[in-house]
């Protein structure tokens, strides 16, 4: 791996690369995100945004109590979010724990959902507290079961104590395992990194190490995908594109619960990274309850009134 | 995977149904609307539609307004306790909040500024000024200005067209809190929100004559400045007019505060948080179409980051949404008047002829109205006119510097001194630079932030006195021990 020529794999080169990044002013980033949240998206653009957001959802279930039946239902919904309306696009992927990957893949393939990916959360998700051997085995497990996307977590302990090369090397090893066929998303758990400077640093570290996507959170920690955090990550992928001519994707996850939140995310993408990122191959939203709100808003736009929640499926 | 589509935002216009604009307006004198004798049109600068006919006050109207203010001062306002004055100010502030949308829509129609700005900045800040000063009304003895202060009496106040309602609030709120009565003249092209404010005074049952509003042009302003019944003049506007006023009041006993022009340096050091600095540059000079006296119209970039910053700035400027001010997604609205547009165009031509490299963001303008694209000039030096004269439009002059001291020298090399911006992640550098800069307001890692608690005003030709905060109170009081 040549890491885009940005680093040579040594700690010294990584430190130099990360040290050259400009800082992020928290007040300014918060203000910019708040300003973009005032955008008023109506009529035809709202309709476009809802369908685009649906196609970007990584429909997620990450519960200890998950059952094969629940995962199968999730897959059915992923392919055809509104059973009564085939105009609604499929979501981007389903996101499950490793032991559910095969169940999800098999079920998707059996119902014509070959185009919907299966993302597995790996590397000792959500804490990342395991040896690299275990993380590799965990990932291999998911790959063997048919995962097309790996959502790995970084070692936040290592990152926060300044062991950037440790974090970098783990990502590189998982990247090698994934090869070129499987999409690698790197989760930072921004709620634990706390500062925007850390978020920017983690973004550039993960991108150089070979991430296809950078992802805010596991969904198990709050705060998660706040608009300013996503703004900082979108600025990072935009700047990385200027440096390398490569577009890296962004996936906010956690706390995006309704259509308004989702449209705010799309506005952030549009006005920060640019419209080139407004595709499921470069922007995903990790969510579970969001999909139903998007469907209800879509029905409202078609019918002119809000339907009862009984008109969308519970899982 | 579907291909990406340009996420054009569909029009999201704010409704104007909430405002009722009358075909003609009179003056507000002694608590009543008085029919004017002569009128002139006020237009919506985004459409050139005539909104209404505004009365032009001559000597008789100014005389009766000053007399009404004097009478109110003697018979009621000076007899009220601070606590009672404060109640009226609180009431006005609350009514302004209740009618915020009406004020915002009217301001945008009359001024051309985006509804997002009038809704999120102008109107809430105007109400905040009344709330803040309402709190001071019964605590003036504890403002650190001495215990025997007294109001001047009748204040004549002349305000500009760039923030019509907000400048009214900056003037009227401290004057009333300190016990003065006022005669206010709004700018010729933007009288409507002041006249709506007159309705608010009626609604708040403010005693007749405490606030009087006469509309008109420069001739009305001159009558007010030269009126012998005025005790204090407060003016916000151009340095040129400020000098005329200063000359006019020099041989009189009138107190005066002036808030005039600026040519602020916005200084970006190489250790700045670049993305936020870009936002600060944009907000510094394109906020309110650049019609801001404290606008960061001179960008000083450290040599080592010039290319990076300019590249990012152009990308960002291309995203500024220029157009219908009533659209909730518009960032940059209409230039306030044809006259101002001509001035901006003229100075931009000067910039080009003096060898500055001009770049304007690509924009589609509406067919009617007055528009100017966000523009930067690179290759500008201290010797260029566009680095010295206030353009008062969305035009940024870009200069560079090598050492921090050079930045300070260039920033201070201007007859103005209203504001300055410093962008650095290094606290010690910010503190050092803020001591070097000769400007009344210095922002660090932000720009164009306003708050009623913070004094605002200029050094040098940018003005006399301060508005806002405890300092601003002193402008409306005498007996401070230094007259």
Contacts between the chains, C-beta under 8 A, distances in Angstrom:
chain1	res1	chain2	res2	distance
A	22	B	271	7.7
A	22	B	272	7.0
A	22	B	273	5.8
A	22	B	274	4.4
A	22	B	275	7.5
A	22	B	425	8.0
A	23	B	271	7.7
A	23	B	273	4.6
A	23	B	425	4.6
A	24	B	273	5.4
A	24	B	275	7.0
A	24	B	276	6.9
A	25	B	273	4.0
A	25	B	276	3.9
A	25	B	277	8.0
A	25	B	425	7.6
A	25	B	445	5.2
A	27	B	276	7.9
A	27	B	445	6.9
A	27	B	446	6.6
A	28	B	273	6.6
A	28	B	275	7.7
A	28	B	276	3.0
A	28	B	277	8.0
A	28	B	279	5.8
A	28	B	280	6.8
A	28	B	445	6.5
A	28	B	446	6.8
A	29	B	275	7.5
A	29	B	276	6.2
A	31	B	279	7.3
A	31	B	446	7.9
A	32	B	275	8.0
A	32	B	276	7.3
A	32	B	279	5.2
A	38	B	116	6.1
A	38	B	120	6.9
A	38	B	328	7.4
A	39	B	9	6.6
A	39	B	328	7.8
A	39	B	329	5.5
A	40	B	9	7.5
A	40	B	12	3.7
A	40	B	328	3.9
A	40	B	329	5.8
A	41	B	9	6.1
A	41	B	10	7.6
A	41	B	12	7.5
A	42	B	9	7.9
A	42	B	10	5.3
A	42	B	11	7.7
A	42	B	12	4.8
A	43	B	10	4.5
A	44	B	10	4.9
A	45	B	7	6.8
A	45	B	8	6.5
A	45	B	9	5.2
A	45	B	10	4.3
A	46	B	10	7.5
A	48	B	5	6.8
A	48	B	7	7.2
A	49	B	7	7.2
A	52	B	5	7.7
A	55	B	2	6.5
A	89	B	2	7.8
A	235	B	275	5.1
A	266	B	7	6.5
A	267	B	7	7.8
A	270	B	7	4.3
A	271	B	319	5.6
A	275	B	4	5.6
A	275	B	5	7.2
A	275	B	6	5.0
A	275	B	7	5.6
A	276	B	4	5.6
A	277	B	4	7.2
A	278	B	4	4.6
A	278	B	5	6.7
A	278	B	7	5.7
A	279	B	1	6.0
A	279	B	2	6.3
A	279	B	3	6.6
A	279	B	4	4.4
A	280	B	1	5.5
A	280	B	2	7.1
A	281	B	1	4.5
A	282	B	4	7.9
